[in-house]
Amino acid sequence: MNKVKRTCSNCLKGTAININNDILCIEKGIVSSDYVCSKHRFMPAFSSIKRKIHTCMDCEHFIIFDTSNLEDKAVGICQLFTVRKYDGRTKKVCSKFAKRVKSAVC
């Protein structure tokens, strides 16, 4: 396994400055990108972060009408905002999003 060198450029507490290669650290201020301190915390790899981008289909306010082809699309309406049917898998959620509770099937 390849060991990654600890530097401020891969620290969670550092932000790259666009003007030069320096890093703005919340602990130490502006430092060079190859500097490292005792408070270093590795930035997680984006592939290891498991965030799901929710769609209207995942919201409890979305009422599904057409379930014939649920893998490709879910046609329905939002009971809060619309009376027109649309594909709930393609539209991102709004500020009223409430995660749908999975109901137990008998």
C-alpha positions as CSV (number, residue, x, y, z in Angstrom):
1,M,0.0,0.0,0.0
2,N,1.3,3.5,-0.9
3,K,1.7,5.7,2.1
4,V,0.6,9.3,1.3
5,K,2.9,12.1,2.6
6,R,1.3,14.4,5.1
7,T,1.3,18.0,3.8
8,C,-0.9,21.0,4.1
9,S,-2.1,20.5,0.6
10,N,-3.9,17.3,1.6
11,C,-5.1,18.5,5.0
12,L,-8.8,19.0,5.9
13,K,-8.0,22.3,7.6
14,G,-6.3,23.9,4.6
15,T,-7.7,25.8,1.6
16,A,-5.6,26.4,-1.5
17,I,-4.9,30.0,-2.4
18,N,-5.4,30.7,-6.1
19,I,-2.8,33.4,-6.4
20,N,0.1,31.1,-5.5
21,N,0.7,27.6,-4.3
22,D,0.3,28.5,-0.6
23,I,-2.4,27.1,1.7
24,L,-4.6,29.0,4.1
25,C,-4.7,26.9,7.3
26,I,-7.3,27.5,10.0
27,E,-4.7,26.7,12.6
28,K,-1.5,28.3,11.3
29,G,-2.6,31.0,8.8
30,I,-0.9,31.1,5.4
31,V,1.7,28.4,5.0
32,S,3.5,26.7,2.1
33,S,1.8,23.7,0.5
34,D,4.5,21.2,1.7
35,Y,4.4,22.4,5.3
36,V,2.8,20.1,7.9
37,C,1.9,20.6,11.5
38,S,0.8,18.3,14.4
39,K,-2.9,19.2,13.8
40,H,-2.9,17.7,10.3
41,R,-6.0,15.7,9.3
42,F,-6.2,14.0,6.0
43,M,-8.8,15.2,3.6
44,P,-11.1,12.3,2.8
45,A,-11.0,11.0,-0.8
46,F,-14.1,11.9,-2.8
47,S,-14.7,8.3,-3.6
48,S,-14.9,7.4,0.1
49,I,-17.6,10.0,0.8
50,K,-20.9,8.3,0.3
51,R,-23.4,11.1,-0.3
52,K,-26.5,10.4,-2.1
53,I,-28.0,13.2,-4.2
54,H,-31.7,12.9,-3.5
55,T,-34.4,13.4,-6.1
56,C,-38.2,14.0,-5.8
57,M,-38.7,10.3,-5.9
58,D,-37.1,10.0,-2.4
59,C,-39.4,12.6,-0.9
60,E,-42.5,11.6,1.1
61,H,-44.5,14.4,-0.7
62,F,-44.0,12.9,-4.1
63,I,-46.9,10.7,-5.1
64,I,-46.0,8.1,-7.7
65,F,-48.6,7.3,-10.4
66,D,-46.7,5.1,-12.9
67,T,-44.8,2.3,-11.4
68,S,-44.6,0.1,-14.5
69,N,-40.9,1.0,-15.1
70,L,-39.6,2.1,-11.8
71,E,-35.9,1.6,-12.7
72,D,-36.0,4.1,-15.5
73,K,-38.6,6.7,-14.4
74,A,-41.2,7.4,-11.7
75,V,-44.0,9.6,-13.0
76,G,-46.0,11.4,-10.4
77,I,-46.7,14.7,-8.7
78,C,-45.6,16.7,-5.7
79,Q,-48.5,17.1,-3.4
80,L,-47.1,20.4,-2.1
81,F,-46.3,22.3,-5.3
82,T,-47.7,20.9,-8.6
83,V,-50.6,19.2,-10.3
84,R,-48.6,18.3,-13.4
85,K,-47.0,14.9,-13.7
86,Y,-43.3,14.7,-14.0
87,D,-40.4,12.2,-13.7
88,G,-39.4,12.2,-10.0
89,R,-36.0,10.6,-10.7
90,T,-34.7,13.5,-12.8
91,K,-35.8,16.5,-10.6
92,K,-33.6,17.5,-7.6
93,V,-35.3,18.1,-4.3
94,C,-36.6,21.4,-3.0
95,S,-36.3,23.0,0.5
96,K,-39.4,21.1,1.7
97,F,-37.7,17.7,1.2
98,A,-38.7,15.0,3.7
99,K,-37.1,11.6,3.3
100,R,-39.5,8.9,2.4
101,V,-39.9,6.3,5.1
102,K,-39.7,2.8,3.7
103,S,-42.9,1.0,4.6
104,A,-42.8,-2.7,5.6
105,V,-44.5,-4.9,3.1
106,C,-46.7,-7.7,4.5
